[in-house]
Amino acid sequence: MEFAIGALSSLLPKLHDLLREEYNLQKGAKKNLQFLERELESMHIALHKVGNVPLDQLDEQVRIWARDIRELSYDMEDVIDTFLVRVEGRHPHQPRSSKDLVKRMVKLFKKGNTHRQILEELKDIKDRIKEVAKRRERYNVAIVSPATTMIDARLRALYAKTTDLVGIDMATNDLIMRFTNGGDGMPTRQQKVVSIVGFGGLGKTTVAKAVYDKLKGQFECAAFVSVSRNPDLKKVLKGILCELDKGRHMSIHNSACDEKQLIDQLRDFLQGKRYFIVIDNIWDIISWNIIRCALDESDIGSCILTTTRNNDIADRVRGWSYRLQPLSHENSKILFYRRIFGSEDKCPKTIIEVSTKILKKCGGVPLAIVSISSLLANKLDNVTEWSNICDCIGSGLENDNDMNGMRKILSLSYYDLPSHLKTCLLDLSTFPEDYEIRKDRLIWRWIAEGFVQPGKMANNLFELGESYFFELINRSMIHPVEMDEQGRAQACRMHDMVLDLICSLSREENFVNISRGVEESTFWRSKIRRLSLQENIRANMNMAQVRSFTIFSSAISSMPSLSCFHVVRVLDLEGCDLKGCGHLNLRYIANLIHLRYLGLRHTFVDELPENIRRLQFLQTLDLSRTLIEELPSGIVQLRQLMCLSVNYNTRLPNGLRNMTSLEVLETVRVDEDSTDIVKDLGLLSQLRVVHIDFNLQRWEGLGERVGKALVESLNSLQKIQSLEITDFSGEDEHMKEGWVPPPRLRRFVMWTASSVSTWISPASLLLLSYLDIEVHKIEGNDIQILGMLPSLRHLWLGASGHLQELPVEERFMVSADAFPCARVCKFFNFVTVPSMFPRGAMPRVEHLEFCLRPSRFFTDGDFDLSDLGMGHLPSLDRVVINLHSERADSKEDVGEVEKGLRHAAGVHPNYPSIDVRHH
């Protein structure tokens, strides 16, 4: 599903399922559904074409026609879903598949009053579709494909004056060094391929042109050619030939050569020649592979420079990738003030504060700085106008030519996205500027709205949505933050200029209506489908058609009554203090029968209504950081719930075994009254993420039974990727002897085990990347066992109780190939020294934390200061040492050890930071 096609992607499968049961349908309903399916399939194809055409290339009649079809699809899905909800609502205690729902809906069709109502609704939509089709025919509305060529909005980057360029010297010099001095370690005669990659508007073309201008004279021939988003490859190949030798190939553009002939001509021309060719703005790897065929690969010192916005393409070009960085704040100021005032020291004092805010929003992107400065150049002494423009950046409201020009450049990246990613990106316009958006929150919202549809391989929806998230990062559309142990982003932020673009597109197509304080609801269309309240508004709004509602704490006083919502699928109230929102009656939530996503995280609510069981379509329920102590018993009847997130002290009711769709369960509290929950877990076969918190005041008499039930349940859960078991103080013999970890386990946390268990086997834990474990006793070979885990990147290993020290004969023996992938290693509450890890071990460890006892370095100690050396750990960046002193330790001895530690860090080639903590 995408914004250009409304609800068609999720609607068509529902119609198809209904028609598979057509022999049970009464005649009128059957004919209407068949007509609607045929029409909507045709419209689906047509709207896919519309979605690929930039807005400025679309005929106005086509835009109106597409808008009408989208609105119809939303209304029709609301009708179908309403009756699906009614079907399920009749028998909420019985689990049903989607096929069961369809069969029961067909039976409902056959009932008198319901049948007439459905027929009336479907007939109304059928009539509206016919009217839209007639209007298209009447006004001869033709759908065009996107143009393969257009005026290149980046042309001015190719012809910028050298004196206008700011902050590109470092990037230019780095690239020149790569090409001329063998900076990448390759012989200077070997052909070199370098790809500049970065966000749209970052200056890739400008830097590439600067490098080209400085180096082209050193080669026998050179060419600089730009590639469009939908390239005419024959034109590109002809352009390369013409640039290489204008005299010889002046008339090449008039020739009728096909691609193969042009490739052959290029290879013949380049054979034996040392060349420098720049291919600017590559959008897809297929185009690059065709161009690459034409470029001679002889090792005579030729160089190829490419630019792209896509990280994946840069990697697949198979050269060296150069990630272009934004301008520094200082260079941003120079460029900004020079463009407006002619010099960076001529900015009036009255403008400095607001200009600083504007530059922050530009984020070091030259295109943004140049566009905004052009907009402000004729408003030199008007602080109010500067402030107004500053407020508009990120809202998509400013319509000046310079802003539109910038959006056009950025929109190239948007229109290059596949249809499903366009939708997901537009959904991010829901969030304010500089807002950190959690990955899981986004993905579950996308699933709830139907933006993530299973493919032919029946992909897991969350994992499919996760691939969408990472692809948006890969294409430089969102900025990754909060990296996990695998180096994968757990959240993202939007660049203000991308936010401005998608807000503009969103407003144009009525995708999301946004209240930011600079936009009043009078600009909104009559039907609001998605609403984001970021600032308080005065106007009354019609919520009847709202499918997604998100509100932020700054707008909480504008929170409408829940009774206003009729078809809402996403209700996201995260971060709002609902305890202080007296007019909000949460008991009405149970009437929102279309609801798929309910986000109450950090809202301070203290209870849910018992009749929440009515939300039979609910997929995500986020109750983290609330005040809820006990969930209502009806929660276990939510059989489509895939994600349930609650606090560690929230009690779950009995009957967890009924929630067979659950994939994420955080956190399961186990106390004396709920030990049966451990047994129920084994029946939730879809679980990927689970956190179990034991809150047993007495283990005697329960430990054996709970431990056995836990192992039996865990052995049934073969899809687990992340498992946390906390406050487990009972017997873990069953874990050590009977648990076989699932093959996809990536993250494991356990507090507290008796020892590093025998189940920790490098051969069976091939994907384990995060291990956080506390044990009663550390043994001599424990670290070696953990060091052999092939994918381990983050290790936290601690001993419970007092600081543990192994005798000399049991010192850790670690092999030189231990911890091959580890980035973070933290050892707590037992004595460790760097010399225990020989050269070759921990080659990638950046953060190392360990414990020492100073007394072991002096009289009768088994360490000396040479054991503190860290030079054999090549990637070290940060060291934390916990010094556990005894009363008998003199200040001089403690000081000597600390001095030795600081010396070891000081002579390390990386000069890692060091933090010595005294205990």
Secondary structure, DSSP 4 states (H G I P E B T S, - for coil): --GGGTTHHHHHHHHHHHHHTGGGS-HHHHHHHHHHHHHHHHHHHHHHHHHTS-GGGS-HHHHHHHHHHHHHHHHHHHHHHHHHHHHHHH-TTS---HHHHHHHHHHHHTSHHHHHHHHHHHHHHHHHHHHHHHHHHHTT----PPPS----TTHHHHT--GGG--S-HHHHHHHHHHHHS-TTSS-TTS-EEEEEE--TTSSHHHHHHHHHHHHGGGSSEEEEEE--SS--HHHHHHHHHHHH-TTTSTTGGG----HHHHHHHHHHHHTT--EEEEEEEE--HHHHHHHHHTS---SSS-EEEEEES-HHHHHHTTSEEEEPPPPPHHHHHHHHHHHHHSSTT---HHHHHHHHHHHHHHTT-HHHHHHHHHHHTT-TT-HHHHHHHHHHTTTT----HHHHHHHHHHHHHHHTS-HHHHHHHHHGGGSPTT--EEHHHHHHHHHHHT-S---TT---HHHHHHHHHHHHHHTTSSEEEEE-TTS-EEEEE--HHHHHHHHHHHHHTTS-EEE-SSS-GGGS-SS-SEEEE-S---S----TT-SEEEE-GGGGGGPPPGGG-SS-SEEE-TT--GGG-TT--GGGGGG-TT--EEE-TTS------GGGGG-TT--EEE-TTS---B--GGGGG-TT--EEE--TTPBPPS-GGG-TT-SEEEEEEE-TT-THHHHHHTT-TT-SEEEEEE--S--TTTHHHHHHHHHHHHHH-TT--EEEEES--S--HHHHHH----TT--EEEEEEESSS-TT--TTT-SS--EEEEEES---TTHHHHHHT-TT--EEEEEE-SSPB---GGG-----TT-SSS-SEEEEEEEE--GGGS-TTSSTT--EEEEEE-GGGGSTT-S--GGGG--TT-TT--EEEEEE---TT--HHHHHHHHHHHHHHHHTSTT--EEEEEE-
